[in-house]
Amino acid sequence: MVKEGWNLQGNARFEGFCIDLLARVAAQAGFAYRLRLVPDNMYGARDPDTGQWNGIVRELMDRKADIAVASMTINYAREAVIDFTKPFMNLGIGILFKVPTSQPTRLFSFLNPLAIEIWLYVLAAYILVSFTLFVMARFSPYEWSSSTHVCGHETKLLTNQFSVCNSLWFITGTFLRQGSGLNPKATSTRIVGGIWWFFTLIILSSYTANLAAFLTVERTVLPIQSAADLAAQTSVQYGTLNGGSTMTFFRDSNIDIYQKMWQHMSTTSPPALVSSYEEGVRRVLQGNYAFLMESTMLDHRVQRDCNLTQIGGLLDSKGYGIATWKGSPWRDRISLAILELQEKGVIQILYDKWWKNTGDVCNRDGKDSKANPLGVQNIGGVFVTLLCGLALAIMVAILEFCWHTKKNASQGRQSLCSEMGQELRTAMRGGSSSRTVLRPGCSRCSPATHVPPAPSRYEAQDASNSVVELKELRWS
């Protein structure tokens, strides 16, 4: 890298990993050097039409330079015209992409812990178990309770607590862990209740375990996950450095996916190939663009910008080496110096200095794991559900009131309006939870001959409790 804002001359104008490496190699191999930049700012690629090389490779072939120290990849084409030392760093091709913005929070985010098909299966199970409980309670003799009603002749009255509504209420209460006041008596219905309790235990435990993570941890979804995903779509553009080894890799590859990617990169408009790494990173930050680059530079960028990330693994494996002109006597001496620096851990120290210990490394741990406070956009759907339930209850109460007053009006032989007025006055009278209702007596019974049945455990024991149990009756 070239130092900016300094009035420096000669080798002092440059800094970076390769500059520090060159200084230590020169001290180890015993030579002095003078740095200069290549005029066309290219690493070196062979023109397939003319067969001519450019960039650093051209400079070495013409012996305008003795050695080249850069992030220069060792490959077959370059090795045929210039020499490389032992690699001082191993790498591969990675995909640089912009971290997508978080998905907008939905009002009913509390439903996210379970997939939509699971919610549908739970609803189907709820209906199936309710129906099964109702049918089994009807068929089991142990779910029927009897009492005696005397009205001129003795009559046996049978009641069953599990009507259709009560069956649904029992399943609902147990699913929400609130109970329902109903307890199965027969072995068959108890088995149904027990297996439903086990089912709800697993479902609610799974839901609760995932609920906190879905509501508090910020999640992002990448539109692509690998090079195969890039090749299979056209919405996200992708490219690489023009004239670099990565471009050569795709251009000369015999793998179908990479050939398809090169065909796209070489023909798309606007051009997918960029003239510098800075331009490629800038296009990535603008969005909707993936940059194929060498993993060392990719890591350097990702660790300093939290808006960037790497997608998938490496597409190949190769190394960086110091280049010399063909037959240079310095190649072996520099290779020995590199091996010695690797064994002493000097190269790893330099890597940590320029990649990890620069002070401007992005801290991703706190961003990915920090739980965010819940807002209306996270659990507002719960309040909407509550309001809808209350509105539904009010509508049902109005319908029940209208149906009850109409039935009483027809039995009491009075107008519907007067019956509604009487019911409203009674309902609005506060301070008491009991009421006296006078209705015509039993047509078959008289007060002298009527013996009411003994109250069972499912009948209202005290009118002040305002508890009315629904019962199904049948005569035997």
N, C-alpha and C positions, 0 to 999 in steps of 0.2 A: 504494500500500500504506500502511496505517496503522502508524506506529511503535508498538512495544509496549515497555512497561517504562520509559517516559519520561513525566515530568510536563510535557507541552508543550501549548501553546495555539495556536489559529489555524492558519495554513498550515504551521507547523512540525510539525504532527502527521503529515504525509503525506510519503512518499518514493517514488521509483520513476522509471521512464522517462518516463511522461506528466508527472510533476511537474517533472522537469528540462526537458522539452520546453516546457512551458507557461511556465516562467521565462524561457527564451530567446526564445520568441515574444513574450511581453509586453514584454521589453526592446527587441525589434526593432520591434514595432508601436506601442509607447508607451502602455500602459495598465496599471492596477493591478487586482488581483483578490483575491477572497476565496473560499476553497474550502469546500465542504460536500458531504456525501454525499447521494445520492438516497434518499428515505425507504424505498422498497420494494426497493432493491438490484437493480433490473432495468434492463437496457439500453434496452428499449423494443420492444414487439411489439404488433401490432394484433389485437384480438380479432375473429375472423371472424364471430362471432354478433352482437355489439353494435357493432362498428366502432370501438370506443374504444381509445386507446393508453395504455400504462402506462410506468413507468420514466422514464428520462432524456428520451425523446421527449415524454412528457406534460408534464414540467417546462418544456421549451422551448416547447411549444405554448401553455402557459399563461403564458409569460414570467416564470416564477418564477426562471429562470436566464438569463443572457445567452449563455454559451457552455458547451459540455460537452467536456471532455478526458478521453478514456478509450479503451480498445480497442474502439472503436465502428465497426462496419462500415458502409460506404456501400452502400446498396441502393436499389432503385427505390421501394419502399413508404415508406421513411423520407424519401427525397428529395422525395416529393410533399407532405410536411407540414412539413419543416424544411429548412434549408440546410446544406451541407457545404463545407468548404474543400477545396483540393487535397489528395489523400492524402499523408500523411507516411510511410506504410509500406504495402508490398504484401504480400499473404498469400493463403492459401487454407484450405480445410477439410482437416484431416488426421485420421488414426485413431490414438489413443493406446491402447497395449496393454501388458500386463505381459510382461516377458521370460520365456519359459518356462524351467523348470528343465531341466538337462541330461538327456539320455536315459540311463537306467541302463546301465552297461557290462555287456555280456554276456561269458560265459566264453569264447566262441569269437569274440571281436572281431577276431581276426587274419584271419577270413574276409570281413570287411566291405569291403576294398578292391575286390573283384570282386562283381558282382551274382550272385544265386543262379542265374540262367539262364546266366551265363558259366561258372560252375563245372560246371553240367550239360553245357554244350557241350564243355568241356575233357575231362570224363569220357568223353563219346561219342567225341571225337577220339582219346583214348587207346586205347579199345577198337578203333576202326576202323583206326588205323594199326598196332596190334599184329597184328590179323588180316591186314591187307594184307601186312605184312612176312613173316609166316609163310607165306602162300600163295605169294608171289613167290619166297621162298627155296626152296620145294618145287619150283617149276616151273623155276627157273633152274639150268642144269647147272653153272654156275660156283660154286654154293654147296655142291656135293657133293664131298667128298674121298674118295679110294679108297686101299685097302691090300690086300695079298695075304695070304690065310690058307690054309695048306697042311695038310690033314687027310685023307690018303689021296688026295685030288684037290685041284687048285688052285681056290680060291674067291675071288672079288673082293668085298671088303667096302667099302661106301659109307657115309659118315657125313655128317650135316648138322647144323651147329651151331645153327641156328634152329629148335628145337622150339617148341611152344606156350609152355612156361614160359620158355625163353630169349628168345623174342620179347617177351613181357611184361616180362622183366627188362631187356632192352636199352632198351625205350621208357621204363621207369621210371628207369633210371639216367641216361639222357640228359636226361630232363625235370627231374630234380633236380640236374643238373650234376655228377654224381659218376662217370660212366662205368660200364661194365658188364663190361669185359674181352672183349667180343665186337666184331668189326669186320666189316662187310659186305665181300664180295669181288666180287660181281656188280655191274654198272653199275646195274641196275634197283633192287636193294636199297640201293645207295648213294644213289640219288636219293630213295628213301623216307626214309632216314636224314637226308639233307641238308635236305629240306623240313620234317621234324619238328624238327630243330635250329633252323631259322629260326622256326618256329611257337613253340617254347618260349622262344626269345630275346625275342620281342615280348611274350608273356604274362608271363614273369617280370619283364621290365623294367617293364611297366605295373603289376604287382602291387607291386613294390618301391618304385616312385615314390609310390604312394598309401598304402603301409602306415604310414609314419611319421606322415603327416597324420591318418589315421584313428585311430591309437592314442594320439597325444600331444596333439592339439588338441581342446579342448572344443567340442562342436557342439550347437547348439540348433535345434529345428524349430518354426516358428510354425504354429499350426493354421489361420490365415487369412493371406492375402497381399494382399487388396484389398477394396474395397467390394463387389464382385461376390461374393466368397467369403462376406462377412458376410450378404448378402441371401439366399444359397443355403442357409444352414444355420440351425439353431435351438438348437444346444447352447451357443453363446456369445451372451450378451445384449449389447446395445449401445444407447446413447442419447446425448443431448446436453443442453446447457443449456436449461432451460425459459425461454421468453421472449426468447431470443437470436436473432441473425441466422442462426445455423446451423440452428436449429429452423425458422425461416421459409423458409430455402433448401429444406429437405426437404419442408415442408408445401406449398409453392407450385410445386415442380418438376414438369415434364411428362415427365421421363425415367422409364422404367418401373422401373429398379432403385431409384432414389431414392424413387419412390412406394411401392414395396413395403417399403422400409426405414422410411418414415414410418408406414405402416400398422402395422408391427410395433412401432415405438417408442410409438405413441399408444394401443395397445390391450393391450400386454403387461402381465403382472402377475408380480412387483412392478413398479411404474412404472419405465420406462427413462429418463425425463427427470429431471434433477437440478436442484436449486435454486441450486447454486453450483459453480464449478470445483473447489473443494476437495473437495466431496462426490463429484464425478465421478472425480477422481484417487484418492480413497480407495477407491472401488468397484473401480477398475482394479487397485489394489494387492492387494485382497482376492482377485482372480482371477476368471476366467470372465466378464469384462466388458470391452467396448471402448467408449471414449469419443470421440465425434466433436467435435472442437474446432478452433479457429482455429490455424493453424500457428505463429504467433508465440508464443502461450502454450504450445503443444505443445513447441516447441523449448526454451523456458525450463524446462519440467518435465523433459524428457528429458536435458538437459545437467546436471541436478543430481541425478538419481536413476538409478543404473545398473540398477534393476529395471524401468525404463520404456523403451519404444521406440516408434518410429513405424512404421506398417505402410503400405506402398504409397506412392503419390504424393499430390498434392493433388487434391481433387475439383473445385475451381473456382479462380477467380482474382478477387481483389477488393482493396480497400484500406481502411485506417483513415483517418478524417478527423476534424477538429475540427468539432463541430456548433454551429449557431447557430439562433435562431428565424428564421422565414421573413421575408426582406427585411432582415435585420440589416446595418447598414453596416460591421460589423467583419469580415464574411466575406472580402471582397477584400483587406483589409489583412493579415489573418492568413494568407491564401493566399500573398501575396507574401513574407511573412516565412518561411513554410515552404519556398518555393522557394529562397530565399537560403540558408537553413540547409542544405538538401540539396546545393546547389552547393558550399558551403564544407566539406562533409563532417562537419558538426556532428552531424547525426542519426545517421550511421554510428558516430561516436565514442560517442554515447549508447547505441546498440544494443550495441556491444562492452562498454561499461561494465556494463550490466545483464544481459547474456546470457552473456558469455564471461569477463570479468575480475573475477568476484565472489569467487574463491578457493575456491568449493565446487563447482566443475565436476567432473563424473564423468569419470574417466580410463578410456575404453573400449579404447584401443589395447593396453595391456598385458594386459587381461583376455581379449581376443579372440585375440591372437596368441601368448600364452605357452604353451609346450609343457609338459604335465604329465608327471611321471615315471610310468613304466609300473608297474602293480601286478598282483597275481594276477588281479584281475577283468578285466584287459586281455588277458593272454596265458596265463591258466591253462589254456585249452583245448589249448595246445600240449603241456603236461605230461599232460593227460588222454589226448590222442592217442598220446603216447609210451607211457604205461602200457597202453593198449589194444593197441598194436602188440606190446609185449613179451608180454602175456598171450596174444595170438593166436599168436605165434611159439612159445611154450611148448606150447600145445595142439597145434600142428602137429607139433612135435618128438616129443611123446608118441605121436601117431598114426603118424608115420613109424617110430618105434622098435617099436611094436606090430606094424605091418605087416611090417617087415623081419624081426623075430624069428619071426613066424608063418611067413613064407616060408622062412626058413632051417631052422626046425624040421621043416617038411614035406619039405624036400630032404634033410636030414641024418637023417631017421627017428629023431627024439628028441622028448621031450615039450616042450610049449611053456614050461612052468615052468622046466625045466632050461636051455633055450635063453635065456630071459630072464635067468636068474641068471648065465649065462656072459657075456652081453652087458653086463649091469650091472657085473660085476666088471672086465671089460675097459675099459668106459667110465670107471669111477671110478678106475682105476689111473693115477696122475699121473706126470709126468716124461717121458713119451714121446708123440709124436704119430703113431707108426706102430704097426701091429698085424699079426699073422700069422693068417690065417684058413684052416683046412684044410677043404676041401669035397670031395665025391666028384668024380673026374676026368671028363673029357669022355667020354661013352659011345662016341663015334665015333673018338676020338683016343687015342693013347698017347704017353708022353713022348718016345719015339724018333722018332715021325713028326710031332709037332706043332711047327710053326714059328710063333711068335707074330708078329703084324703089327708093322711098324716104328711106333714112336710118332709120332703127328702132332702138330701144334702145338696141338691141342685136347685131347690126352690128358694125363693126369697124368704128368709127367716124373720126379717124385721123390715117394715116398710120404710123406716127412717134411713136404711142403708141405700136406698134408691138404686137397688140392684134388681134387674129383671133378667131372668134366664130364659132363653128361647128353648122351647121343648117341642118335640114332635110327639104326637099322640096317635095311638091306634087302639081300636076296640077289639076285644076278644070275646 
